[in-house]
Amino acid sequence: MKDIFYKFISLFSVIRLYNIFIIIIAQYFTSIFIISIDTSISSILFDFQLFLLILSSSIAIASGYIINNFYDYEKDLINKPIKSKIDKVIRKRTKLSLYITLNFLCIYTSSLVSWRAVLFFSIYIFVIWLYSHKLKRTLFIGNVVSSLLSVIPFFIILIYYKNFELIIFLYAIFLFLIVYMREIIKDLENIKGDFTLDYRTIPVVYGEKSSKYLLSIVSLFTVAIIYILLSGFDTGMMFYYYYFSIAVLLFFIIILWKYDSKKYYNFLHNLLKFLIVLGVLSIVLIDFDLFLEKFYILFNYLILP
């Protein structure tokens, strides 16, 4: 029983279930409050094809975490020794078997939707493998591809609902930039292991100072995207989140330039992660009255006789 518990904890760590849970919430919130606002919550929640697409996304992401963990094992021994001890409870052969099984399962679940979904997820799975195996060691490309892979699951929702409004792409750019900053901060945080194993990251090749300049530029560009969203579109009560994001990004730049230690890079990494999670939860603020109305209707549908 104790071994099973340790294996469960190890599996939880490897596939990062908490991240996948957040992505599932984000996909449903995006469907309800951004992409398909005229559709009832119950219609979206009980849309079986949408469920299969989100399930396929979750399975593909889980398999991606596994193969990424597999290739990053030596680097994690240097950068994350405690996490590595937890992760190694599950043997490499077991991880590979689980990775292959999840990929087949992803293709099967997407095949229940359409051949286009199979093609989409087949390419997605391949790019995740290519990133983990090769691209993550490549200068500039690694960070960009990793950030795109984080945003791509939302595009399957766009394609499903055939909604390609400009505001949705601006939301996606905002998310991409925050994730991209987080990737560079991770490289600063893990510079020791990256340098030892010859990962050609921006901090390794150009140094910490150049990385900080790049992060500052991307932060200011993100603020510019926020300004466009606030001035050109109706964001509802979500403007509170965007103003808070500006304050966080300015604070981020101050801390970034003031400190150089791994402890503070980890703090900034978690700060950006918090901003992403808060952004997911804040989607309901785009039309909070609509959220209350839809929630009340769904509550009556599920609870009341």
C-alpha positions, 0 to 999 in steps of 0.5 A: 500500500505504501509503494502504491502511494509513493508511485501515485505521488511520483506520477502526480509529479511527473504528469503535473495533474495540477497544471492539466486541471487548470488547462481544463478549466481554462478551456471550458471557461474560454468556451463559455465566456469568450468563444461561445457566449450565446450558448448555454453553460449546460449545452457546452458542459454536456457537449460530448464532442467538446468533452472529447477534444478537451480530454484529448488535449489533457491526455496529449499534455500529460504524455508531453510532461512524461516525455519531457521528464524522461529527456530532462532527467539528468538536468533535473538531477542538478536543478531539482534534486528533490523533485527528481527523487520523487519522479524516479520512483516510477522507472524509465521503462514504465514512463515510456510505456505510459507515454506510448499508451497515452498517445494511442489513447489521445488518437483514439479519443480524437478519432471519435470527433473527426479525422481533422482532430486526429490530424491535429493531435497527431501533429501536436504529439509529434511536435511535443516529442520533437521539442523534448528530444531536440528543440528545447536545446536550440537557442530561441526556438526552444522557448518559442515552441514551448510557449506555443505548445502551451497555447495551442490547446486553446486553438482547437476550441477556436477551430471547433466553434469557428470563432476567429475574432480579433479579441480572441487572438489578442487574449492568446498573444497576451497568454503566449507572452506571459508563458514565454517570459516564464520559460526564460525565467525557468532558464535563468533558474535552471542555468546551472543544469543547462550549462552543464548539459550544453542546453543552448538557452538564452541565459547560457549563450548570452548571459543573465543580463541580456536575458533580463533585457529581453524579459523587460522588453517582452514585459513592456510589449505585454503591457502594450497588448493589455492597453490595446485590449482595454482601449479597443475592446469591451473586457467587462470587469476583467479590466481589474485583472488587466490593471493588476497584471500591469502592476505585477509586470512592473513589480516583476521588472523591479525584482528581476533587476534587483536580484540575481539568485535562483531563489528570486528567479523561482519567486518570479517564476511562481509569480508569472504562474500565479498570473496565468492561473488568476487570468484563467479564473478571471475569465468569468469577469468578462461578463459577470452578470452572464456568468451568474445568469448561466450558473443559476440556470445550470444550478436549477438544471442539475439540482432542482427537480 
